[in-house]
């Protein structure tokens, strides 16, 4: 008991004074090593639990997003591609060494969830590769251009960098690849590119910032006023209702009605800090 209290609780202060630890442990160097090993084990265990919990939350969120996106418009893709926002949010809030784990975890879901009848497997694999490379490219560009720090949407420079990388460049490239694969199935190139591009761009413009703010500042939700909770509930209830009333058999401008609710949420709530201010 005396050794544990010396090495783990009072080690840092006692080692500076060069007292206490030497008396109890005999070897100050060995004491420091054991204390660091104990602390590192605790840190690794905590980190492992945190990563496992984050992975489960990501899988559930991606499952729901992919199911709803596929139900919106199975013809050429959803008017806004929800899984893009979930995957990009996961990459931007995790360590780079876990990126491939998150990406690989989406493949089984894409092969079994809401697959349109008659869709060839090669098309599903191409769509998976397209979305994965798009998310990797976007996350890498943001990490490089922001010099490794987190994005802050209340900074004009950060917002323009995010807008160029996540809303313009990568959706345009992904749309070209997606339209080419759709053309191989007998569809038209430019209508498919338009739908693919706007689906990716709108998701990253509206949904990804919202998810990032929720993931990074969820603890501050308890400080929000009750009226703000009611307003948020009404807004997102309208969004859910608009999605449910959408007709997946035909693609037209009515499919973008949910975007109005997303823009309303972005304008009314904005970044997490204004929304959560008392």
C-alpha positions, 0 to 999 in steps of 0.5 A: 500500500505504501509503495502504491501511494508513493509511485502513483499518487505522490511520486512527482512531488516527492521525487522533486524533493528527492525524499519519500520515494527513496526511503520506501522504494530504495531506487528512485529511478526504478520508482519513476519507471514503475509510476510511469508504467502504471500511468501509461497503462491507465491512459492506454486503457482509457484511450481504448475504451474511448476509441471503442465507444466512438467506433460504436457511435460512428457505426450507428450514426452511419447506419442510420444516415446511409439507410435514410440517404438510400431511401431518399432517392435510389435513382441517382443518389440522395439530394444530400448525401448524409453518410458523407457528413458522418464519415468526414466528421469521424475522420476530422475528430479522430487520429489519422491512424484510425482513419482506415478503420472507420472507412473499412467499417462502412463497407459491410453496411453498404453491401447489405443495407438498402441495396436497390434491386438489380444493383451490381456489386461492382457499382457498390464497390466503386461507390464505396471507393469513391466516397472513401477517397473523397473523405480521405482527400477532404480530411487530408487537405484540411489537416494540411491547410490548417497545419494540423489544428482543428477547424474553427468555423467562426474564423473566416479563413478556416471557413473558406478553406473548408468551403473550398476543400469540402464543398467545392473541390472534392465533391466535384471530383467525386461527382465526376467519378460517380457520374462515370460509374453511373454512365456505365450503367446506362445513365446520363453523365451530366444529370448524374454529376449534378445530383452527385455533386450537390448531394455531397456539397450540401451535406458538407456545407450544412450537416458536417459543421453541425455534427462537428459542433455537436461532437466537440461541444456536446458537454455544453448542451446542458447549459442551453436554455429550455427555449432553445431546446424547444426551437431545435426540436421544432426545427429538426422535427420539421426536417424529419417530416420533410424527409419522410414525406419525400417521394423516392420514386421521382427526383425533382426540386421538392426533394430539396425541401429538407435543405430549407430546414437545414439552412434554418438550423444553421442560421438560427443555431450557427456554431456551437458556441452561440447556440449554447450561450446562456 
